[in-house]
Amino acid sequence: MLESFSTYTRSWSIPSFIACLLSTLQELIRPKACSDQQPRDTVLSTGQDADVPNAQNCRLYIISPERLEHPAIFADELKAALDGGDVAAFQLRLKGVDDTAIARAADTLRPVCQQRGVAFIMNDRPDLAVKLDCDGVHVGQDDMPYAEARRIVGPDRQIGVTCKASRDLAMTAGEAGADYVAFGAFFPSSTKTVTTPASLEIIEWWSELFEIPCVAIGGITVENCKPVIAAGADFLAVAGGVWDYKDGPEAAVRAFNEIFSAHR
């Protein structure tokens, strides 16, 4: 496991006429989402420092292609990508394949990630996250409620929750105990049909008010990521922006990290 999320506080100012409302929201969400949770060794780390403002320590969260015909061959691509620079997590997101294929891919790719200190996250399937010894699971709104996912994976694995472009979904996930919330899509995606376009305002809002890290997802590339980082995203979830990068995955990871460094 990597180090736990560092608890950090972001400074912000607000008009006085909504201070009471925000205070109420903080009482409802922050204690339940952060302070009241039992300590858990989470596998993603923002590296945030309490004295560092928004967007200072954004990190990369890579998502796999939807199909991997030859996991052993892809493992070499993954090694190259992870050797290109800092990566917080890799999510195995396979579609249209059976559990045997998922297990074969996980058993091949998990050691590549964990040997490099990169969290290995299973998409959609808490049961397989446990069975295949993954570091965590990401669940969508159509997959399973957070509480059921937590019951399956136990207290030590991380759970991220898709919240699309919804503040309500994010607050509900945070109150329930999610380790991170994911917003998007922010751009047209080559891997997923965009049904709920998201505005950067939702990242700005979340990062100003809440301590739980947020992941930005959806069509993010080296060329368009700077506004998302500036808005306060803790992680950028990227699929095609890495695997389809013109100079290859390793160069993509290097380029993202150069951009992150420039914002520090």
N, C-alpha and C positions, 0 to 999 in steps of 0.2 A: 504493500500500500504506500502511496505517496503521502506527504504531509497533509493534515487536515486543512479545510478551508480556514484561512485566517479571518477572524472577525474584524471587519473594518467599518468605519463610519464615514459617510460622505457628507461634506458640508453643503448646505443649501439654504436659500432664503425664500420666503413666501410672503405674499400679501397678508396682512393681519386678518383680513376678513375671512380667510379660509384656514387660519391656524387651528381653530377649534376642530374643524372637520379632519384635518390631517392628524391632529393629536389622537382623535378617536380611531382613525384607521391604524395608526401605529400601535395603539393598545390592542386592537383586534388582531393584527397580523404579525407584527414583529415579535411579540413574546411567544406566540405559538409557533411561528415559523423558525425562530432562532433560539431565543433564550430558554424556552421550556423544553426543547428537544433534549433527549439524552445524548451525551457525547458519542460521536460516530466517526470512525476513521474513514473519511471520504477520500476518494481516489483522484478527484480533480482538485487542483489548487490554482487559485487565481494569482497567487503571489502578491496580493494586494497588501499594502502597508496602510496603517491607519492615517498617516499623514500625507498620503498620495491621493490627489483628486481623480476624477473620472478618467477612464480610458488610458491609464498609465501602464497597465499590465495585461492587456488583452493577449489571449493565447489561442492557438489553433486547435480545432477539434475536427479531425478528419473522418469522413463517412465513406464507407466502401462503395464500389460500384454495385449495382443491383444483381448482377450475375457474375459468378467466378467459375468459369469452366475448369480451370486448372489452378486450384489454390496454391500449389507448390510453386508454380511459375509466378503467380501474383505476389507471393511472399517476397520475391526478390525486388519487385517494384515497391512493396511496402517498406522493406529495409532501406532502400535508397531514399524514399520519401522521409522516413523518420530520421535518417542520418543527415538530412538537409537542414535541420534546425530544431528548435524547441517545438514539441507537440504535446498537448495535454492529454488527448484521448483519441482513440480510434473506435468508431462504431461499426460493427458488422451489421449491415442492412441488406440482406438478400431477399429477393422477391421471386415468387413463383417456383420455389424449390422445396423439397421435403426436408424433414428434420435431419435425415442422414447427411444430406449435402451441407446443411448448416453446421452440423457437428464436425464434419470433415474440414470445413473451412476454419472453424473456430480452433480446432486442435492444431491446425497448421499455423495460424496467424497469431493466436494468443501469445505463444512464447516470444515471437518477434517483438510484440509490443511490451510485454512485461519485462523482458530482459533489458529494455531501454527506458523503463520507468514510465511507460505510456499506459494509461488506463484502457482496458479492453471492455467495451460496452456492447451489450447485446440489444438489438432493436426489437421492440414489441413483445418479447417472450421472457417474462420473469422465470418461468420454469426452466427454460434452457440456460438462462443466466446462471442459475444454481447448478444445474447438471453439468455444465461445461466450464464451471469455475471462472466465470467472468467477474470483472470488478464491479459491474453495475448493469443497469438496464434502462433503456429509454422507452417510455410508454406514450402513445398518442391518445387523443381524446376518444378514439373509437376502439381502443385496445382493452383496457381494463382500468378500473378506478385505482387511484394511488394506494388506498388502504389495502386493497386485495394484493396489489403488487408487493407492498411492504410485507404483508403476511407471508408471502411466498419466498421472498429473497432474504428475509430476516433483517436484523438491525445493522449489519456491517457492510452491506453492499449499497452502492449509490443508486438513487432513482432520479431520473430527469423526466420532466413532463412537458409535452407539447402544449402550448397555450395559444398558438396561432397569433391573432391580433387582438386578443381579448384580455382586458385588464381584470375582469371578473374571474376568468379561468386561472390567471396567474395568481391572484390573491387567494383563490380557493386552494390551489396547489401549494402555495407557500404556507398557508395556515395548516394544511394537512401534514406538512413536513418534508416536502420535496427538497432534494439537494440542489437542484437548479431548475429554472424555468426556461423554456425555449420559445422565442418569438420569431414569426416570419410567415410568409416569405416577403423579403424585402426587394427582390428582383425576380424576373422570370427565371425559372429553373429548368435545367436540361434533364433532371432526374425525377421531377415530380410536378404534376399539374397544380398550378397555383389557384387555390379556391378562396383564399383569404389574404389578399395583399396587406402588408403591414407598413405602418409609417414609423420613421425613426423616432417620432415623439414618444412611442410606447417604451422604447429603451431609455430615453432621457428621463421619462417619468419614473420608471422602475428603479433605475440606478440612483436617482436622487433620494428615493424614499425607503428602499428596502435593502437589506444586507445579503439576501440570498442571490447568488450569482445568476446572470442571465446569459443565454446562448442566443446568438442571432443566426438565422438559417434562411436559405432560399436564394439560389443564384449568385452567391457571393464569390467574387473573383479578386485576383490581385489588382485588377484595374478599377474596381468599383468599391473596394472595401473601406477606404479611408473615412467616408462619412459615418459608417456604422461604428467604426472604432471611436471616432470623435463623440458619437452619441452616448458612449458609455458601456458598450457591450463588453462582457468579461471574456467571452469566447466567441470565435467565429466558426460555425459548423460549415464545412466545405467538402463537396464531393467532386463535381465536374471541374471546379476551379483548381483542383490539384491534379486529378488524373488526366484531364484534357489540356493541361497547360502546354503552351506551344514549345517550351523548352524541357518538358518532362516534369514528373512529380517532385523530384529532388529540388529542382530549380524553383518550383512553385512554393515549396515550404521555405526555402531560403528567402524568396522574395517577400512572402508574408511576414517573416520574422524581421526583415529589414524595415518594413513599414511599421511593425509594432515598436521596434527600437526607436524609430524616428518620432514616435508619439510619447516617449518617456521623458 
